[in-house]
């Protein structure tokens, strides 16, 4: 399993075990600017860990009864 994913990979749903199809480049940019998600920038590309994406999803889960 990969450790880091680019925004393009996340947007295209290429993260194993996570339905990350809700993430667009614009959403990822907004989350970065609001510092709601961790990222690493190398050579002009932003990279995200699977764990950070999963934490964001879990934090924003709405429970229904």
VENNORKA-V939435 format. One line per field, one symbol per residue. phi: phi as a letter, one per 40 degrees, with the letter a starting at -180 (. if undefined). psi: psi as a letter, one per 40 degrees, with the letter a starting at -180 (. if undefined). burial: # if it has 24 or more other C-alpha atoms within 12 Angstrom, else .. A space follows every 10 residues. Layout:
phi = ???
psi = ???
burial = ???
This chain:
phi = .ccbbcdccc ccgcccgbcc cccbdccccc ccccfbacab bbfgbcbbcd cccccccccb cbcbb
psi = hidiiidddd deffhhehgf eehidddddd dddefeiiih hhfeihiiid ddddddddde hhhi.
burial = ...####.## #...#..#.# ..#....#.. ......###. ......#### .##..#.... .....
